Amino acid sequence: MPQPMKGDVHVNRPLTNISIAYFQNASNFIADRVFPNIPVEKQSDAYWKIPRDSFNRDEMRVRAPGTESAGGGYEVDPNNTYYALVRAYHHDIPDQVRANTDSPLNSDREGTVLCTHKALINREKNFATQYFKTGVWATDITGVSGTPSGPQVKQWNDAASTPIEDIRRYKRTMAEKTGFAPNTLVLGPDVADFLYDHPDIVDRIKYGQTPNGPADVTLADLQNLFKIPRIFVAMGVNNTAKEGAAESSNFIMKQGALLCYSTPTPGIMTPTAGYTFSWTGFLQAGSNGTRMKKFRMEHLESDRIEIQSAYDQKLVAADLGTFFATVVAAS
């Protein structure tokens, strides 16, 4: 059944000239901002991967007069591929609904926003499935309520925990193993809120605040304390209930933290934790592999607005990511 129905868009006694809809802010979604987007002409192809040990080995030698210099090369692993699956969603606008729509509702605009919103949620969920969990990255750290041991940290909602030291420790660990220090941190909303209120963090920044005012920790403060230039809080929400059932909305990435290196300059010989391959050769799709269509469905006496998005979120280097699971207590 098409939604909305005629009664949803015809307001008999409007109390305001503004139509209010619960559309999430696009900035809530982080899937397209964490890893570089690679526009590709073909739906599937191969990409090269160069093992890091070829670059981190000291092979320079003293050169005697009249002799050749020491030389070498590097191995290339060509057995890495991507495949940009096409995902789609549509919204139909029946002629009867359009004819009965009051101003300021604009059926085409609202349908376009709806479809775009569905695509953002889908992309964010796929990001979480691909990257934001244990068993993906070379290092998994577990938050515990008791005394941590091994690959564990004390949960950051505990005042006795040490989130600043924890993040810096695993930054050093990654830098020592790979030669690349993490430059990106993705936080679940629960994690971010506990960090904003953590006594160690508040104590370190409070003397820079207004003399008689409270210490108000910001993302910029976290970036400075953790020495991480990019920090994202994943605020995207998804309703997992079927249509007609009671709403069950939750943050897509409610808890956990991903510490990783994401290259600012993608290239053939440039390491990075992940890439998004977006199929721009898909019939005039945009740089992120998305295209919006509007066409007539005469047998339904409706206009259809349809969004399609073709991309593949690929794990490129597992050793350039560290995932913190259950890093705050469940709420």
Stockholm file with secondary structure:
# STOCKHOLM 1.0

chainA/1-331         MPQPMKGDVHVNRPLTNISIAYFQNASNFIADRVFPNIPVEKQSDAYWKIPRDSFNRDEMRVRAPGTESAGGGYEVDPNNTYYALVRAYHHDIPDQVRANTDSPLNSDREGTVLCTHKALINREKNFATQYFKTGVWATDITGVSGTPSGPQVKQWNDAASTPIEDIRRYKRTMAEKTGFAPNTLVLGPDVADFLYDHPDIVDRIKYGQTPNGPADVTLADLQNLFKIPRIFVAMGVNNTAKEGAAESSNFIMKQGALLCYSTPTPGIMTPTAGYTFSWTGFLQAGSNGTRMKKFRMEHLESDRIEIQSAYDQKLVAADLGTFFATVVAAS
#=GR chainA/1-331 SS CCSSCHHHHCCSSCSCSCCCCCCCCGGGCCHHHHSCEEEESSSEEEEEECCGGGTSSCCCCCCCTTSCCCCCCCCCEEEEEEECEEEEEEEEEEHHHHHTCCTTCCHHHHHHHHHHHHHHHHHHHHHHHHHSSTTSSSEEEEEESSCCCSSEEECTTSTTCCHHHHHHHHHHHHHHHHSCCCCEEEECHHHHHHHHHCHHHHHHHGGGSCTTSCCCCCHHHHHHHHTCSEEEECCCEEECSCTTSCCCEEETTCSCEEEECCCSSCCTTCCCSEEEEEETTTTTCCTTSEEEEEEEEGGGTEEEEEEEEEEEEEECCGGGEEEEESCSCCC
#=GC SS_cons         CCSSCHHHHCCSSCSCSCCCCCCCCGGGCCHHHHSCEEEESSSEEEEEECCGGGTSSCCCCCCCTTSCCCCCCCCCEEEEEEECEEEEEEEEEEHHHHHTCCTTCCHHHHHHHHHHHHHHHHHHHHHHHHHSSTTSSSEEEEEESSCCCSSEEECTTSTTCCHHHHHHHHHHHHHHHHSCCCCEEEECHHHHHHHHHCHHHHHHHGGGSCTTSCCCCCHHHHHHHHTCSEEEECCCEEECSCTTSCCCEEETTCSCEEEECCCSSCCTTCCCSEEEEEETTTTTCCTTSEEEEEEEEGGGTEEEEEEEEEEEEEECCGGGEEEEESCSCCC
//
